[in-house]
């Protein structure tokens, strides 16, 4: 992507969405994002696998929801830049009726997302802040796509860990749990702290550059699922969450640092 200035885009600071795009081999990033991403690649090379494992778990989760439940509408929070195997593409492999709303606070996600999804009448992209769930819920564009009288697939893939404790990720979860009807599914993946040196280094890097990024313990992550029924196989490292092939090798230390889980509202 050209590094020419774009109105509304701050190229002096890295973006979470664009850096993630860079780490998983995408094309929608700038020099500032590549420089930040290279800190992971050079200083903490095993950490790149976190992004890869997370994406693969997301693909499996959305595929399972679309294939094995009656859910035909999804909200993807902190969706990031469109790349291969987006939520709508995964869902559409199983049903032609899927409606998807992507939500991200990065203006470049809005610009690129709308361009790429312009020909898909069942998908839209909103620029909004996950920390203001009421504004999202009342957004007319969201309500045009999502019927809150029917179960919803709520996707929170690698986003809640970008809310610091004082930004109340548990309150965000509570709001959406109460906003959707019984039978709605929640997929959450989250950075995991084992009170280890690796997660401490990663947290320091993200907080120092972005001012956010919180590695939470197993107990803290489980609390995000309060009020929901966690489905098999529970909350596990993303690489081991419903793998399509049996995972034969021992996970690296880095792979232990992101977990995933799927739950349903009773």
N, C-alpha and C positions, 0 to 999 in steps of 0.2 A: 504494500500500500504506500502511496506517495506520502511524504512527510510534510507536504504543504499545509499551511494553516487552514483550518476549516472553522467557519463561524460556530460558536457554541462548544467547540471541542478544545479542552485544555491539553496541549501537547507538552506541557512542562512537567506533568505528573503521570505516572503509569496508571492504567486502568485495570481493574480486576478482570473485567470481561475480555479485554484485548490481550492481557498477559496470558490468561488461560487459553485463549485462541492460539497464541504463539506456542505454548507448551504442548498442545495436542496436534500441532502441525497445520494450523489454519493460515489464512492469508490476510486477515483483517486486523493488523496491528501496526504500530509505529515504532520509531527508533527508541523512544522512551520506554515502551513496553518490552521491546526485545532486550534492552539493557537490564531491566529489572528481571525479566525471565532468565537471562543469562546468569544472574546471581544464584538462582536455584540450580541451573545446569552445571555451573562451575564449582560453587561452594558446597552444594548439597545435591549431588547428581541423582541420588536415589529418590529424591522428592518428586521428580517428574512423573514417576510411576503412579503417584497419588492421583494426578489429574487423569491419567489413562484409565486406571481402575474405576474411578468415579464415573467416567463417561460410559464405560461398559456396563456398570451396574444400572445406570439410568436407562440404558437401552433395554436391558432385561426387565426392569420394573414396568416400564410403560408397555412393553410388549405383553407382559403377563396380565396387566390390568385390561388392556384392550381385547385380549384374546379370551379371557376367562371370567370377565364380569360384564354386566350390562352397561357399564359407564361409557358414555360417548362424548363427554365434555371434560376438558382439562384446563387447569390454570398452572402455568409454569413460572414460578417466581425466581427472579435472578437468573433469567434464561441465558444471558450471555449472547454472544454473536452467533448468528445462524451458521451451522457447519453441517457435516454429514450426520445423518441419523438424529435429526431434531425430533421433538415429541410428536409433531403432526405427521412426520414421515413414518415414524415407528407405528403410530396408531393406525394410519391409513393402510398398513399392510394387513390389518385384521378387520377393518371396517371402513366403509366409505362415508360413514356418518359422523366421524369424529370432528368436534369443534375444539379449537385450541386458542387460548389467549396467552401470549408471552408477555412477561412483565420484567422490565429492567430499568434502573435509574440512569444508565449511561446513554447520553443522547446519540452516540454513534450506533448503538444497538437499535434504536428506533429507526434511524435513517437507513441502515443496511437491511434491517428486518423487513421494513415496509417495502423496500425495493424488491427483495427476494420473494416476498409473499404476496406481491400485488395480484398475482393471477390465481391465488387460492382464496376463494370466497368464504371458506370455513375457518380461516385463521387470521388473527390480527396481533399487533404488537402495541403495547402501551408503555410509555415512559412514565414510571411512577416509583415511589419509594416504599419499600416493604414495611418501613417503620410507621407508615400511616395507612393501616389496613382499612379504616373506614372510608377514606377517600378512594381507595381502589374499589372497594365493594360497591360504592355508589356511583362509580364512573359509568356513564351511559354506554360507552363502547363495550365495557365488560358485560353489562347487562344485556346488550344486544346479542352476545354470544352465549352467555352462561345463564341457565335457568336454575336458580337456587331452590326450586321445588323438587329438583331431581338430584341424585347423587353426582358428585364431582370428583374427579381425580386431581388431587392437589399435589403438585410437584415442588419440593423444596430441596433441590439437588445442590449441595455445596454452597448454600446461601446463608443459612442461619449462623454459621460460624463467622460470618462477616459482620454480625451484630455483636457489639461489645455488651457486657453485662448491663451497663446503664441504659442500653437501648431496648431492653426487655424482650429478648427473643421468646421467652415463655408467654408473655402477654400476646405477642403476635400469633403464636400457635393457638393460644386459647381463643382468640378472636375468630380465627378461621375454623377451628373445631366447632364453635358454636354457630358459625354462619352457614355451614353446610348441613344437609340432612343425613340421617342415618343411612349407612350403606356407602358413604363416601370413603375414598381411599386416600391415604397420605403416604407419599414416599419421601423419606428424609435421608440425606447423606451428610456427614458432618466430620470435621477434623477431630481426631481423638488423641487425647493426652494420656499417656501411661506414666505420667510424671517422669518422663525420660528426657535425656539430653537432646535428642533429635527434634522432638516437638517443641521444646523450649527455644531451640535455634530458629525454627521456622516461624514461631510466633513472634520472636524478636525481629526477624526480617520483615514480616508483614506489618507489624505495628510501627516499625521505624520508617517504612516507606509509605504506607497507606493509612496509618492510624487506626487500623482495624485488623481483625484476624484472631480468633480465640479458639485455642485447642481445649476442648472440654473433656472431662473424665467420663467413664462409662455411666456413672450414676447421673451426671448432669445431662448427658445425652438421652438416657432413658426417660428422664423427667420431661423431655420435650414431647414424649408420646403419652403423657398423662391423659386419661379419659378415652384412650383409644385401645383397641384390641390389636396387639402386635401379632402379625402372622408369621408362620414358619418361613425361614429357619431362625427368626429372631433378629437381633441387631448384631451384625457380624462385620468383619473387615470386608470392604467392597469386593475384593477379589474372590471372596468365599461366599458372597451372597448370591444364592441361586445360580451358580455357574452352569453354563451350558455343557461344559466338559468338566469332569472331575479334576479338581486342582491337585496335582500330583507332587508339586515341590513345596517346600516350606516357605512361608511368606517371609519377605525381607522385613527388616525393622520398619522401613518406610511404609510398606503396604499395611502394616498394623495401625497406621496413623490416620486412616479414614475408614469410617464404618457406614453401613447402610441398613435401613429397615423399612418395612412396609406394614402399614396398620390400617384398620378399618374402624369407622365410627359405629359403635353399636346402636 
